[in-house]
Amino acid sequence: MPHDVDHPATAIPGNESSIVIVGAGQAGLSTAEKLRANGFVGSLTLIGDEADAPYQRPPLSKAYLLGELERGRLKLKAEDWYAKNRIALRLGTRVASIDRGRRRVCLADGGMFAYDRLVLATGSTARKLPQAISRGLTGILTIRTLADIDTLRPALKRRGKLLVIGGGYIGLEIAAVARGLGMTVDVVEAADRPLARVASAETARAVEDLHRSRGVTFHLGKAVDELLGTDHVAGAKLDDGTIIAADVVVAGIGGMPQTALAAEAGLVVDNGMAVDAYGRTDDPFIWAAGDCANFSLPGGGLRMESVGNAIDSADLVARNIMGAREPYKPKPWFWSDQFDLKLQIAGLSRPGDTVVVRHGAGPGRSHWYYRQGQFVAVDGLNAPRDYLIGKRLLAASASPDPAQVADPVLALEALASSK
């Protein structure tokens, strides 16, 4: 999506300019923060449809759900930070439409904000079960927002039986918390292993073994035909006829980029809002960052749902709005806490990558991924040192010898310093 360098949209926004950011999550907040850091002094408005100020999402399914983290500590910024940085924060506000011709966003309450640049950071939303499966029963939850977790917490405290549909990160994190609270937990996953779409077979097997050892029951290669109950969910019938009792159901079947606003405005949507390598949509005055943005890069389109991507893409968009013109060079990183396992991932592995397993002196281990001989990703399973060194090597585009990586006697620090 090339844009004319002499187009008015390429000019650096000045003192009288107005930038509006739709979406008050990690990406939206980071964009606002970085715009100020990069010298933008004009009007800056951050609009969010949730009632809460921008907050951390990763702890929701971990420490916050367990009650180990207070609600106030989820906030990404202190309340007075927005005023100090001259950022107008509008919460509980839904943007109904974008008027691209007049360059303004129209709110559901009838309000309106004009913009010189618009950043869409609308994130993603949890995918819901089809009506034919859920049947309108209560007790069926998805996990995405603080409000979702506030609904789930009392249900878990009542103990009972939890059914998790979907064996991805969110589903397994919820399963670990519930099992730790003494609930009976069943996980139904259509693939033949958990984490099938996001982790290697080696990593998935280790995570599955951990869950099974803690009493989680897996139903792999199975699907839910329908949920059972009259008003409140009481169980599920699987496609093989198995009946599972349940007092509460969590559907962790993935997320979808929130693109309705962009699509209705006529912007190109393709697995997210289609943006060029700089973060700009096909409208030169509109940019996108975070979960909702699908970047056009040399290796193809890239859309990621992670804190790291939200921060990095927001930083990129802010700098490019201010004239940097730098292409996105993603450095993916993720993490997941399940029971006493800290899984840390850097890079992007794919099916077919060669996996080298490194066993440490303790119970931790790491999985190193190679593609056509090039080191591309690392998973650390209670192996933070391996993860950090692997991440450093990826940042330097270094590719350590697989045989040396697999040698538990060889210190990785020496390997990293030699590259």
N, C-alpha and C positions, 0 to 999 in steps of 0.2 A: 504494500500500500504506500507507494512513494508519494511525497507531497512536495510541491514547488517550494524551493528554499526562499522565494520572494513572496510567498503567500503571507497575508497578515497574521495567520495563526502561528507562524514561525518566529514572530517578534517576541522578545522577552517581556513578560507582563510587567507593567510599570506601577507607579505609586497609586494611580487611579483605577487600576485593574481589579477585577473581582474573580476569585476562584471559588467554585462550589464543589464540595466533595460529597457524594452520595454514598453512604455506608460508613457507620461509625464503629467498625471493628478494627482489628490490628492493622490492616492495609490502609484504611481511611485515616486513622490516627497517625500512622507513620508518614503518610503522604503530607498531612498538614504540618507535622513536626519538621520534616525535611524541607518543605517549601520555605518555612521561616529560616531554617539553618542555612539555606542556599540563597538567602537575601531577598525573598519576596516580602514586600512591605504593604501590599494592598489589602483589600478586604478578603477575608478567608472564612468560609462557612462550612461546618461539618454537620451533616444531617444523618440521623440514625432513627430507624423505626422501632428500636427497643427502648424501653423506659430507662434502662441503666446506662451510665456513662461507659465508654470503652473499657473492656475488661479482658483478662486473660481467658482463653478458652481451654487450653490443654489441661489445667488443673480441675476442670469441671468434672471429668469422668474419673478423676483420681483423688487427690487430696481433699477437694471441696466435697465430693460425694461422700467421702469417708468421715467428714466433719473435722478433718485435721487442719483445714484452712478456713479462716473466717471470711465472710462475704466481702467485707471492706478491703481485704488484702488482695482481692482479685483485680481491683482497679489498676489500670495501666498508668494513670496520672492522678495526682492530687487534684481536688476540686478547683483550687485556685490557679492551677497551671494554665487552663484555657484562657482565663482573663488576662493573665500575665503575658501570654503569647498572642493576645488579640485574635483569638479563634472563637467565633460565634458557634456555640454547640447547641443544636436543636435535637432534642431527644423525643421519642414517642411520636415521631413525625414521618409520615409516609409520603414519598414522592409519587404522584399519580402519573405524571407524564413529562416528557422533555419536548420543548418547543425549539427545535433546532434553528428554524428560520429567524426567530427573535432572540435566540440564545438565552433561554430561561427555563428553569424547572418549575413545574406547577405542582403544588402540594394538594393532598387529599382534602385538607381543611380550607382550601380556597386561596391560600397564600401563594407567593411566588418569589423566586430569587433569580435575578439576572446574573449571567456569568460571562466572563471573557474566556475562561477555560473551565471545563467541567471534567472532573475525575469520577469515574464510576468504580466504586470499591464495594459492590453489593454482596460479595462473598458467595457462599453456597448454602443450600438448604437441604435438610435431611430428606431422603427419599421415603415416601410413605407406602405402606402396603396397599395393594388394590382393594377396592371395596368388596370385591367378591371373596376375598380372604378375611378381611377384618370384620366385615358384616356390621359395622357400626357399633361394635362392642366397646365398652369402657375398659380401662386398664391396659391399653395398648399405647406404648410411648415411643417417640423418636428422641434422639439425643443430639442437640445442636446448641441450644441457648441456655443461659442461666435459668430461665423460667422452666425449661425442660427438666433440668436437674432438681430444681426446687419441687417439682411434681414427683420426681422419682424417689427422692430421699425418704419421705415417710413410708412409701411402699416397701422399700428395702428394710426399713427398721422393723416392719411387721414380720420379718422373716418369711416363711412360706416358700413357695416354689416360683422360680424365675425361668422363663423361656427367652432365650436370646436367638433371634433370627438373623443370621449373618455372622460369619467368622472373621470379620476384619478387625482392625485395631480397636475401634470404639466398642464393638460387641464384646471382644475379649477383655478389654479393660473393665467394662461393666460386670462381666462374668466373674472376674477376679475379685472385685470389690464385694459383690453379692455373696460369693462363696466364703470370703473372709468374715462376713457378717453372719454366717451360719445358714444361708439359704441353700436349698436344693437348686442346682443350676443345670439346665440342658441347653446345648448350643446346636442349632440346626444350620448346616452349611451345604449349599448345593454342590460345591466343588468337592474333590476328594481329600482336601486338606484345608485347614484354616489358613488365612493370609495368602490364599492362592494367587491373588492378583497383585499383591504388593511385596511379597518376600520370596526368597528361594525356598526350595523344598527342604534344605538343611535347616534354615532358620525356622520355617514353619513347623518342622518336626520337633525341634527343641521346645518351641512354645507349646505345641500340643501336648508333648510329654509332661511338661510342667503342670499344665491345667489338669490333665488326667490324674497326676499324682496328688493333686489337691482336691479331687473329688468331682470335677466337672465332667459331665457326660456329653460326648459328641455324637451327633447323628450326621455323618458325612455322606456326600453324594445323595442327599435327600432334600426334599422341598416341602413346604407347608401347603397342603391343599386348602384347608380352611381352619379358622380359629373357632373354638367351641364355646358355648355359653349362651345364656338367655339375654341378660343385660350387660353383665360384667364378664370378661373373659375367664374361662375355666380350664382351658386347655387347647390343644391343637391336634389335628389329624394330618399326618404326613402322607406323602404320595405312595408310600408302601403300606398304608393302613395303620401304621403305628400311632397310638394315642399317647400324648404327653400331657399330664396335668400341669396347670400353671395358674398362679394367682396374679401374675403380672407378666406382660410381654414387652420386650424391648426390640424394636426393629432397627437393626444396624446394617442396612442393606445399601449403604453408600450415600453419596451426596450428589446434588445437581447444581451447576452454576446458576445463579439468579440472573437471568438474562431477559426477563419479560420486558422490563423498562426499555432496554436497548433495542429489542426486537420491535416493540411498538413504535419506537422512534425511527425505525428504518435502518438502524445500524446493522452491519454484517454480524451474524451470530453463527458460530460453528464450534460446538463443544465449548461454549463460553463466548465472550465478546472477542471477536477477531481483532487483534492488534498487531502492528508491525514490530520489528525488533526493538523499537524505542518505547513502545507502550501506547502508541496512538492508534485510534480506531480509523475507520474510513472517513470520518468527519474530523478534519484537522484541528478542530477546537475541543474535541472530546478524547479523553484518555481513559485507560482502565488499568487497574492493578489488583493483585491478590488472587483469590480462588476463582474469581469470575473471568479472568483475562487469559486468553489463549494466544500466546506469543508465536509469531511466525519467525522461526529460526532456521539456520542452514540445515539442521537435521530433521526439520519438520515442525509441526505445531507442538507447543508445550504448554499444558495447563496443569498446575500443581495445587493441591490443597495442603498447605503447611504454614506454620508460623514463619519459617525461614523465607519461603517464597513471598509471603505477605510483606515482610519487612524489606527484603531485597528489591522486589519489583516496585514497591512504593518509593523507595530511595531513588531507583532509576527514573521513574516517572517524574518525581519532583525535580531532579537534576535536569532532565531533558526539557521540561516545561521552562526551566530557567536557562535554557540554551546550550546544555552540554552536548546533546546529540551523541549519546553513547548507546550502543546496542546491548541488549540483555545477555549477560553471561552467567547463567544460573549456577549456583553451587548448592545443590539440594542437601538438606539435612533434616532428620526427623528423630523422634524418640517416642517410646511407649513404656509405661510402668505397669507391670502385671505381677501381682504377688510380690516376691522379692527380686524379680527380674527387671533390670533396666536394659531395654533394647535401644541401642543408638545406631542410627544409619546415616551414612554420608554417601553421596553419589546416587546414581540410578542404575540398578541392575535390571537385566532383562532375562526372559527365558532363553536358555541356550548358552548363557555365560558360563565359563569355567569357574568353579568354586574351589577355593583353597581354604581348608580349615586349619586354624591355628589354635592349639590348646595351650593355655597358660599354666603357671604353677598352681593356681587355685582352681576354683570351680568355673571360672569364666572362660570364654572362648570367643573367637572372632572368625567371621567368614569374609574372605577377600575375593572379589569378582574380577575376572579378566575377560576381555572381549577382543578377539584377534590378537592376543598377547599383550593388550594394554590394560592396565589397572583402571577400573571404572567405578568401583563402589566397595564399601566395607560395612559389615554389620558387627556391632560389638554387643555381646550378650554377657552382661556383668563384666565387661572388659573395657572400661573407660580409657585406659592408656592406649590400647590398640586402636580404639575408635579415633582418639585425638590425633595419633600419629598418622593413621590412614587418611583422615580429613586433611591434615597438613600436606601429605603427599599428593592428594587429589588437587589441592589448591596450586601446587607447584607443577602440576601435570607430570609428576614423576611416576615411574612404573617399576616398583621393586620386583626382584626376581622371585617367582612363585615358590621355588624350592627354599629360598632363604626365609620367606614369610612363614612357610610351614614348619620350619625348624624351631622348636620351642626353646632351644638353647641360645639361639642368636637373639641378642637384644634389639628390639625394634628401634630404639633410639639411635643406635649405631647405623642401622639401615637408613633411617630418615636423614641423618646428618651427612651420609655419603652421597645422597641424591642431589 
